[in-house]
Amino acid sequence: MGSDHAITADGLRKRYAGSPALDGFDLQVGAGTIHGLLGPNGAGKSTAVKALATLIDLDAGVARIDGFDVRTRPGEVRRRIGLVGQHPAVDEILGGRQNLVMFGRLYGLNKTDARSRAAELLDTFGLTAVAERAVGTYSGGMRRRLDIAAGLILTPAVLFLDEPTTGLDPRARNEVWESVRDIAGRGTTVLLTTQYLDEADQLAGRISVLDHGRVVAEGTPDALKRQVGGDRVTVTLPRREPLAPLAERLAAAVGAPAVPDAEAHAVTFEVGAGVVALADVVRALDALGIDPEDLVLRRPTLDEVFLTLTDKEPVR
């Protein structure tokens, strides 16, 4: 049983001690994609994952995984999902291979199949060379990759990754990112919760921004960035000349309004197509004989989206 959407949620509600953790949460995730859930602490990301993974009961709403209702068909849902939580679930005393064989047996595989699946996953995640080493000797990235591999024992249709790179250094984060891309490339749908804006930008084809238990914006990273404005070209002008006359001359030559910044002795043009506008500004500077101190094209970031759409600063 399947559908065009691997995950759907409609009006999910969940309260704890009278406070809403989910307050009308809606979501649609296409099969075989990476979808990001982005939001500050307390926005409802982990609660949403727990509800979709059948770990908590909902107060209201309907959710389906691969076409199966999470409330009325939880057994079918669990057979189709993998879940990697915020904290590693692997045993640090056992080796990598022993961990994966153990998980395979817990999932109901016989010894032969569990060993075969463990070998396959160790190879996929680049861990074969350290398969016999105790997990406690692994780096953070290796340990997290093993944890993700354990969530893929039964090749799930949907994999939930709840803040998978929290606490990892940049090298380890990149290792996990490559693993996530590989998972999606093999056809598994990935729902990724994260507070790291660059992580969502790097991995997710679409992003849902959560605040106070509901989705406040959804779209591709580029579409979300366009909601907070267009590209900006900033020209830092020579300090030997007054800013106002230079800004007026440059704005007239470019044919667009310029926002002056007296402290930086610069002007900024907000534009639609940044590369085209940058060329226009360069030509105008050349025609006016102005030699700028700096010239920068800047595009909106997910940081700006986050701060515009939520009332909390992102946690890094």
C-alpha positions as CSV (number, residue, x, y, z in Angstrom):
1,M,0.0,0.0,0.0
2,G,1.6,3.3,-1.0
3,S,0.9,6.9,-2.2
4,D,2.7,9.7,-3.9
5,H,3.4,11.1,-0.4
6,A,5.4,8.9,1.9
7,I,4.4,11.1,4.9
8,T,1.1,13.0,5.4
9,A,-0.1,14.8,8.5
10,D,-3.3,16.8,8.8
11,G,-4.1,18.9,11.8
12,L,-2.0,17.0,14.4
13,R,-2.5,18.2,18.0
14,K,-0.8,17.1,21.2
15,R,-0.8,18.8,24.6
16,Y,1.4,18.3,27.6
17,A,0.2,19.6,30.9
18,G,-2.2,21.9,29.1
19,S,0.4,23.4,26.8
20,P,0.3,22.6,23.1
21,A,3.3,20.8,21.7
22,L,1.6,20.3,18.3
23,D,-1.1,22.8,17.4
24,G,-2.5,21.9,14.0
25,F,0.6,20.5,12.5
26,D,0.4,19.7,8.7
27,L,2.9,18.0,6.5
28,Q,3.3,16.3,3.1
29,V,6.6,14.7,2.2
30,G,7.1,13.2,-1.3
31,A,8.4,9.6,-1.5
32,G,12.2,9.3,-1.9
33,T,13.0,12.9,-0.8
34,I,14.8,14.6,2.1
35,H,12.4,16.9,3.9
36,G,13.7,19.2,6.7
37,L,11.8,20.2,9.8
38,L,13.4,23.5,11.0
39,G,12.5,25.3,14.2
40,P,13.8,26.5,17.6
41,N,13.8,24.5,20.8
42,G,10.2,23.8,21.8
43,A,8.8,24.3,18.3
44,G,7.4,20.7,18.2
45,K,10.0,19.0,16.0
46,S,10.7,16.0,18.2
47,T,7.0,15.7,19.2
48,A,6.0,15.5,15.5
49,V,8.6,12.8,14.9
50,K,7.4,10.8,17.9
51,A,3.8,11.1,16.7
52,L,4.6,10.0,13.2
53,A,6.7,7.1,14.4
54,T,3.8,5.9,16.6
55,L,5.7,6.5,19.9
56,I,3.1,8.8,21.3
57,D,-0.7,9.1,21.0
58,L,-2.2,12.1,19.3
59,D,-5.0,14.2,20.7
60,A,-6.4,15.0,17.3
61,G,-5.5,14.8,13.6
62,V,-4.7,12.2,11.0
63,A,-1.2,11.0,9.9
64,R,-0.2,8.4,7.4
65,I,3.2,6.7,6.7
66,D,3.4,5.1,3.3
67,G,-0.4,5.2,3.2
68,F,-1.0,3.6,6.6
69,D,-2.7,5.5,9.4
70,V,-0.4,5.8,12.4
71,R,-3.3,5.6,14.9
72,T,-5.2,2.7,13.4
73,R,-2.4,0.7,11.7
74,P,0.6,1.3,14.0
75,G,2.1,-2.2,13.3
76,E,2.1,-1.6,9.6
77,V,3.7,1.8,10.1
78,R,6.5,0.4,12.3
79,R,7.4,-2.2,9.7
80,R,8.0,0.6,7.2
81,I,10.0,3.1,9.3
82,G,13.4,3.6,10.8
83,L,14.1,6.0,13.6
84,V,17.4,7.6,14.7
85,G,16.9,9.7,17.8
86,Q,19.1,12.6,19.2
87,H,21.2,10.2,21.3
88,P,23.0,7.2,19.9
89,A,21.4,3.8,20.6
90,V,24.4,1.6,19.9
91,D,26.3,-0.3,22.6
92,E,29.7,1.2,23.1
93,I,31.2,-2.0,24.5
94,L,30.3,-4.1,21.5
95,G,31.9,-3.8,18.1
96,G,30.2,-2.2,15.1
97,R,29.4,-5.6,13.5
98,Q,28.1,-7.0,16.8
99,N,25.8,-4.0,17.2
100,L,24.3,-4.4,13.8
101,V,23.8,-8.2,14.1
102,M,22.2,-7.6,17.4
103,F,19.8,-5.0,15.9
104,G,19.1,-7.4,13.1
105,R,18.1,-10.2,15.5
106,L,15.9,-7.8,17.5
107,Y,14.1,-6.9,14.2
108,G,13.4,-10.6,13.7
109,L,16.1,-11.6,11.2
110,N,17.7,-15.0,11.5
111,K,21.5,-15.2,12.3
112,T,22.5,-15.7,8.7
113,D,20.4,-12.8,7.4
114,A,21.4,-10.5,10.3
115,R,25.1,-11.1,9.6
116,S,24.6,-10.5,5.9
117,R,22.7,-7.3,6.5
118,A,25.3,-6.1,8.9
119,A,28.1,-6.7,6.4
120,E,26.1,-4.8,3.7
121,L,25.5,-1.8,6.0
122,L,29.1,-1.7,7.2
123,D,30.2,-1.5,3.6
124,T,27.6,1.2,2.7
125,F,28.6,3.4,5.6
126,G,32.4,2.9,5.2
127,L,32.8,1.1,8.5
128,T,34.0,-2.3,7.4
129,A,37.6,-1.5,8.4
130,V,36.5,-0.8,12.0
131,A,33.8,-3.4,12.2
132,E,35.4,-5.4,15.0
133,R,36.5,-2.4,17.1
134,A,34.5,-1.5,20.2
135,V,32.2,1.4,19.3
136,G,33.5,3.3,22.3
137,T,36.7,3.9,20.3
138,Y,34.9,5.3,17.3
139,S,34.9,9.0,16.4
140,G,31.7,10.9,16.8
141,G,30.9,10.8,13.0
142,M,31.6,7.0,12.9
143,R,29.4,6.3,15.9
144,R,26.6,8.4,14.4
145,R,26.9,6.6,11.0
146,L,26.6,3.3,12.8
147,D,23.6,4.5,14.6
148,I,21.9,5.5,11.3
149,A,22.9,2.1,9.8
150,A,21.1,0.4,12.7
151,G,18.0,2.3,11.8
152,L,18.2,0.9,8.2
153,I,18.3,-2.8,9.1
154,L,15.0,-3.5,7.4
155,T,15.5,-1.0,4.6
156,P,12.6,1.3,5.7
157,A,10.4,3.3,3.4
158,V,10.8,6.2,5.7
159,L,13.7,7.2,8.0
160,F,13.2,9.7,10.8
161,L,16.4,11.5,11.7
162,D,15.9,13.6,14.8
163,E,18.8,16.2,15.0
164,P,21.3,13.6,13.9
165,T,24.4,15.8,14.0
166,T,23.9,17.6,17.4
167,G,27.3,17.9,19.1
168,L,29.4,16.7,16.2
169,D,32.4,18.6,14.8
170,P,32.3,19.9,11.2
171,R,34.2,16.8,9.8
172,A,31.8,14.4,11.5
173,R,28.8,16.4,10.3
174,N,30.0,16.1,6.7
175,E,30.3,12.4,7.1
176,V,26.8,12.1,8.3
177,W,25.5,14.4,5.5
178,E,27.1,12.1,2.9
179,S,25.4,9.1,4.5
180,V,22.0,10.8,4.5
181,R,22.3,11.7,0.8
182,D,23.2,8.1,0.0
183,I,20.2,6.9,1.9
184,A,17.8,9.1,-0.1
185,G,19.6,8.2,-3.3
186,R,18.7,4.5,-2.6
187,G,15.0,5.4,-2.4
188,T,14.3,5.9,1.3
189,T,12.3,9.0,2.3
190,V,14.1,11.0,5.0
191,L,12.5,13.3,7.5
192,L,15.2,15.4,9.1
193,T,14.7,17.6,12.1
194,T,17.5,20.1,12.8
195,Q,18.3,23.4,14.4
196,Y,21.3,23.8,12.1
197,L,20.3,26.1,9.3
198,D,23.2,25.1,7.0
199,E,22.3,21.4,7.5
200,A,18.7,22.0,6.2
201,D,20.1,24.1,3.4
202,Q,22.6,21.4,2.4
203,L,20.4,18.3,2.6
204,A,16.7,19.1,2.3
205,G,14.9,19.5,-1.0
206,R,12.0,21.1,0.9
207,I,11.8,22.5,4.4
208,S,8.9,23.1,6.8
209,V,9.5,25.8,9.4
210,L,7.8,25.1,12.7
211,D,6.9,27.6,15.4
212,H,4.7,26.9,18.4
213,G,3.6,23.5,17.2
214,R,2.5,24.4,13.6
215,V,4.1,25.0,10.2
216,V,4.5,28.7,9.5
217,A,6.2,28.3,6.1
218,E,7.1,25.5,3.7
219,G,9.0,25.3,0.4
220,T,12.3,24.8,-1.2
221,P,15.3,26.5,0.5
222,D,15.5,29.0,-2.3
223,A,11.8,29.8,-2.2
224,L,11.9,30.4,1.5
225,K,14.9,32.7,1.1
226,R,13.0,34.7,-1.5
227,Q,10.2,35.4,1.1
228,V,12.6,37.6,3.1
229,G,13.7,39.7,0.1
230,G,15.8,39.6,-3.1
231,D,19.5,39.5,-3.6
232,R,21.6,42.5,-2.4
233,V,24.6,44.2,-4.0
234,T,26.6,46.3,-1.5
235,V,29.2,48.8,-2.7
236,T,31.7,50.2,-0.2
237,L,32.7,53.6,-1.6
238,P,35.9,55.6,-1.2
239,R,35.9,57.5,2.1
240,R,37.8,60.4,0.6
241,E,34.5,61.6,-1.0
242,P,31.1,62.4,0.8
243,L,28.7,59.4,0.7
244,A,25.5,61.2,-0.3
245,P,26.6,62.6,-3.7
246,L,28.3,59.3,-4.6
247,A,25.2,57.3,-3.7
248,E,22.9,59.6,-5.7
249,R,25.1,59.4,-8.8
250,L,25.5,55.6,-8.5
251,A,21.7,55.1,-8.0
252,A,20.9,57.2,-11.1
253,A,23.5,55.3,-13.2
254,V,22.2,51.9,-12.0
255,G,18.5,52.9,-12.3
256,A,17.6,51.5,-8.9
257,P,17.2,53.0,-5.4
258,A,20.2,52.6,-3.1
259,V,20.1,52.4,0.7
260,P,23.1,54.2,2.2
261,D,25.0,53.1,5.2
262,A,27.0,56.1,6.6
263,E,29.0,54.0,9.1
264,A,30.2,51.6,6.5
265,H,30.4,54.3,3.8
266,A,28.4,52.0,1.5
267,V,25.2,51.7,-0.5
268,T,23.1,48.6,-1.0
269,F,20.9,47.8,-3.9
270,E,18.1,45.2,-3.3
271,V,17.6,43.4,-6.6
272,G,15.9,40.4,-8.1
273,A,18.5,38.7,-10.2
274,G,21.8,39.3,-8.3
275,V,24.3,38.3,-11.0
276,V,22.7,40.6,-13.6
277,A,22.4,43.5,-11.2
278,L,26.0,43.0,-10.1
279,A,27.1,43.5,-13.7
280,D,24.9,46.6,-14.0
281,V,26.6,48.0,-10.8
282,V,30.1,47.3,-12.1
283,R,29.3,49.0,-15.4
284,A,27.9,52.0,-13.6
285,L,31.0,52.3,-11.4
286,D,33.2,52.1,-14.4
287,A,31.2,54.8,-16.3
288,L,31.4,57.1,-13.3
289,G,35.0,56.5,-12.7
290,I,34.5,55.3,-9.2
291,D,36.9,52.8,-7.7
292,P,35.0,51.0,-4.9
293,E,36.8,49.6,-1.8
294,D,34.6,46.5,-1.9
295,L,31.8,45.0,-3.9
296,V,29.7,42.2,-2.5
297,L,26.7,40.1,-3.9
298,R,24.7,38.6,-1.0
299,R,21.8,36.3,-1.1
300,P,19.2,35.8,1.7
301,T,20.1,33.0,4.1
302,L,18.0,30.5,6.0
303,D,19.1,32.4,9.1
304,E,17.1,35.4,7.9
305,V,14.2,33.1,7.1
306,F,14.4,31.6,10.6
307,L,14.5,35.0,12.3
308,T,11.7,36.4,10.2
309,L,9.3,33.5,10.7
310,T,10.0,32.6,14.3
311,D,10.3,34.6,17.4
312,K,13.4,32.9,18.7
313,E,17.0,33.0,17.6
314,P,18.5,29.8,16.1
315,V,20.5,27.6,18.3
316,R,23.9,26.8,16.8
